[in-house]
Amino acid sequence: MYRITLPILKNTGRHFLNSAGTLFSSARNLCAVTLANTSASGKQLKYSLNSALLIVFAMLHTADGFLTYFGLKFTSVDEANPVLVFVAGVMGLGLSIFLLKLLCLSAIAILYSARRNLGNCWSTATLFSADAFYSYVVGNNLFLVVVA
């Protein structure tokens, strides 16, 4: 059994705070760039950036679905999402992952169709943060599937 000592917790907390500060700084810089460009070319840049962020988010969701299926089907990894565990118990693993990801991708498609209405800079920063978080989720799932 491993013992977690105070220096390890202190270093982990410090690393977490530094990462959160970096993410907030990136979001603030992204906001400054989008606010500075109020011309037609700036609006086109923001439109393109929001579109790219939404497409990356959809691709990350798709990758998460594949990795979740392969991880749960062919390795000894347990699912942490209680909604997926419940739905998989009722419908089966493959169909439940497909339906839940289809629901998420349809919400992303609605956001993509309304991307012109994403007017304030914090919506772009939120999309950026969601992509960063989901990149971590997909990377963690990939690590669990490869190691397990």
Secondary structure, DSSP 8 states (H G I E B T S, - for coil): -----HHHHHHHHHHHHHHHHHHHHHHHHHHHHHHH--SHHHHHHHHHHHHHHHHHHHHHHHHHHHHHHHHHHHS------HHHHHHHHHH-HHHHHHHHHHHHHHHHHHHHHTGGG--SHHHHHHHHHHHHHHHHHHHHHHHHHHH-
